[in-house]
Amino acid sequence: MGLRDLFFRRGDEGFTTAGTAVALLLAVVLAFGAVQAHWTQARSGQVQYVADAAALAADGAVAELVAYAQAADAALLSLSLMALTAYAASAVAAFVPGGQEVATRLADLGSRVFKTRDSFAESAQKGLDAAYKALPALCTLRALQVMGANALASGQEYWGVAIPLPLAADAPLLASANEAKESAEEIFSQEEQVQEEVQRQEAASKRMEEARRSAWEADCGADGPCMRERAEALAGLQGADNPRF
């Protein structure tokens, strides 16, 4: 009697009792194995959803920090443009006769805006550096909160951890205003020369106006002999030949 005879009857009589029992046992094992595989895959899928949600929560902390950096950079840009606009308006006012006082006030305003910008940049950079140092811990905390919330909602216990990489990074440096300051200083350095030139032009204009006034008074009837009276007395010009203007 061989091993085959243990499971199969000779001829057409079919399986033996042992063969039938083994076949049924294999069928049951395969059925329970399929059920267990489906259950495991379903649980794995739920765990994967939770892991993805935890990773997105950690990404959210990074996105908030990036938004803060962008907002600070935009505010610094606005202050720099405001200061440059004040200096540019100061340069324009310096060319206008009598606008020296306004030009000085505008230049002083631009200087104060630059100081405010530098103070804000320093405080914002310190805050950004501190936030970057705390970012890994914040990402991990956000991920743990999401995993805990999903565990309560599904009735299943989840354990996990989020490890952001790299673990340490330097915070980005906010935009510098050195180029804007150099442009403003160049405008301010030339403003005094412009004001001196404008003052010389004003003085020349006043002298020209006084000369024209004197010529007009001499020609059109100032106190004492005028040009018409001299022409009448010296050249004998009368009537239409010596009109009064």
C-alpha positions in Angstrom: 0.0 0.0 0.0 1.6 3.2 -1.2 1.1 6.9 -0.2 -1.3 7.3 -3.1 -3.5 4.5 -1.9 -3.9 6.5 1.4 -5.8 9.2 -0.4 -7.2 7.6 -3.6 -9.1 4.3 -4.0 -8.2 2.1 -6.8 -10.3 2.2 -9.9 -13.3 4.6 -10.0 -14.2 4.5 -6.3 -12.8 8.1 -5.7 -11.1 9.5 -2.6 -10.5 7.8 0.6 -11.7 9.1 3.9 -8.3 10.5 4.7 -8.1 12.1 1.2 -11.5 13.7 1.6 -10.6 15.0 5.1 -7.4 16.5 3.7 -9.2 18.1 0.8 -11.8 19.7 3.1 -9.0 20.9 5.4 -7.2 22.5 2.5 -10.4 24.2 1.3 -11.1 25.5 4.8 -7.5 26.8 5.1 -7.6 28.5 1.7 -11.0 30.1 2.6 -9.8 31.4 5.9 -6.5 32.5 4.4 -8.4 34.5 1.7 -10.6 36.1 4.4 -7.5 36.9 6.5 -5.7 38.4 3.5 -8.8 40.6 2.7 -9.0 41.7 6.3 -5.3 42.5 6.5 -5.5 44.5 3.2 -8.5 46.4 4.5 -6.7 47.3 7.7 -3.6 48.2 5.8 -5.6 50.5 3.5 -7.0 52.3 6.5 -3.6 52.6 8.1 -2.3 54.0 4.8 -5.0 56.6 4.7 -4.1 57.7 8.3 -0.4 57.8 7.4 -1.2 60.0 4.4 -3.3 62.3 6.5 -0.6 62.5 9.1 2.0 63.4 6.4 -0.3 66.1 5.0 -0.7 67.5 8.6 3.0 67.8 8.9 3.2 69.4 5.5 0.6 71.9 6.7 2.9 73.1 9.4 5.6 73.7 6.8 3.2 75.5 4.6 2.2 77.8 7.4 5.8 78.7 8.0 6.4 79.3 4.3 3.3 81.6 4.2 4.7 83.5 7.2 8.1 84.0 5.5 6.3 85.1 2.3 4.1 87.6 4.2 7.1 89.0 6.0 9.1 89.3 2.7 6.1 91.1 1.1 5.9 93.6 4.0 9.6 94.3 3.7 9.3 94.9 0.0 6.4 97.3 0.6 8.4 99.3 3.1 11.4 99.4 0.8 9.2 100.7 -2.1 7.6 103.3 0.2 11.0 104.6 1.3 12.3 104.7 -2.3 9.1 106.5 -3.4 9.7 109.1 -0.6 13.3 109.7 -1.7 12.2 109.9 -5.4 9.5 112.5 -4.5 12.2 114.3 -2.5 14.4 114.5 -5.5 11.5 115.9 -7.6 10.6 118.4 -5.0 14.2 119.6 -4.9 14.0 120.7 -8.5 10.9 122.9 -7.8 11.7 126.4 -6.7 10.7 126.8 -3.1 10.3 123.1 -2.6 13.5 122.6 -0.5 11.6 122.3 2.8 9.3 119.7 1.3 12.2 117.8 -0.2 13.9 117.7 3.2 10.8 116.4 4.9 10.3 113.7 2.3 13.9 112.6 2.6 13.5 112.4 6.4 10.3 110.4 5.9 12.2 107.9 3.6 15.0 107.6 6.2 12.5 106.8 9.0 10.7 104.2 6.8 14.1 102.5 6.1 14.8 102.4 9.9 11.3 100.9 10.5 12.0 98.4 7.7 15.3 97.3 9.3 13.7 96.9 12.7 10.9 94.8 11.3 13.3 92.7 9.3 15.4 92.0 12.3 12.4 90.9 14.5 10.9 88.9 11.6 14.2 87.1 11.0 14.5 86.2 14.6 11.0 84.8 14.6 11.7 82.8 11.4 14.9 81.3 12.9 13.0 80.2 16.0 10.2 78.7 14.0 12.6 76.7 11.9 14.3 75.3 14.9 10.9 74.2 16.3 9.6 73.0 12.9 10.5 69.2 13.3 8.8 69.0 16.7 5.8 70.9 15.4 5.5 68.5 12.4 5.6 65.5 14.6 3.0 66.9 17.0 0.6 67.7 14.1 1.0 64.1 12.8 0.4 62.5 16.2 -2.8 64.6 16.6 -4.1 63.5 13.3 -3.4 59.8 14.0 -5.0 60.1 17.4 -8.1 61.7 16.0 -8.5 58.9 13.4 -8.0 56.3 16.0 -10.9 57.7 18.0 -13.1 58.0 14.9 -12.5 54.5 13.7 -12.3 52.7 17.0 -8.9 51.3 16.2 -5.7 52.1 17.9 -3.0 53.6 15.7 0.7 54.1 16.6 3.0 56.0 14.5 5.5 58.9 14.2 6.4 61.5 11.6 10.0 62.3 11.1 10.6 65.4 8.9 13.8 65.4 6.9 16.2 67.1 7.2 16.0 67.3 10.9 17.7 70.7 11.0 17.8 73.4 8.4 18.8 77.0 8.2 15.9 79.5 8.0 15.8 81.4 4.7 17.2 84.9 4.9 14.7 87.7 4.3 15.3 90.1 1.4 18.0 92.7 2.1 17.5 96.4 1.4 21.1 97.2 0.8 20.6 98.0 -2.9 17.6 100.1 -2.1 19.5 102.0 0.5 22.4 102.6 -1.9 20.0 104.0 -4.4 18.4 106.2 -1.7 21.8 107.4 -0.5 22.8 108.3 -4.0 19.6 110.3 -4.5 20.1 112.0 -1.1 23.8 112.8 -1.8 22.8 114.6 -5.0 19.9 116.4 -3.5 22.1 119.1 -1.9 23.8 119.8 -5.2 20.4 120.0 -6.8 19.1 122.4 -4.2 22.2 124.6 -4.6 21.7 124.6 -8.3 18.0 125.5 -7.9 18.9 128.3 -5.5 21.4 129.7 -8.0 18.8 129.5 -10.7 16.3 131.3 -8.4 18.8 134.1 -7.7 19.6 134.4 -11.5 15.9 134.5 -12.2 15.3 137.2 -9.6 18.2 139.3 -11.0 16.7 138.9 -14.5 13.3 139.9 -13.3 14.8 143.0 -11.5 16.7 144.0 -14.7 13.5 143.6 -16.8 11.6 145.6 -14.3 14.2 148.4 -14.3 14.2 148.4 -18.1 10.4 148.5 -18.2 10.3 151.4 -15.7 13.0 153.2 -17.7 11.1 152.8 -21.0 7.5 153.2 -19.8 7.5 156.1 -17.4 9.4 155.7 -14.2 10.1 158.7 -12.0 12.4 161.0 -13.7 13.2 161.1 -17.4 12.2 157.9 -19.3 13.3 156.8 -22.7 10.3 158.4 -24.5 11.0 161.7 -22.8 14.7 161.5 -23.8 13.8 160.7 -27.4 11.4 163.6 -27.5 14.0 166.0 -26.0 17.1 164.8 -27.8 15.8 163.6 -31.2 12.7 165.8 -31.5 10.5 162.8 -32.0 6.8 163.7 -31.7 3.4 161.9 -32.1 3.4 158.7 -33.9 7.2 158.7 -34.2 7.5 158.5 -30.4 4.5 156.4 -29.2 3.8 155.7 -25.5 3.8 152.0 -24.8 
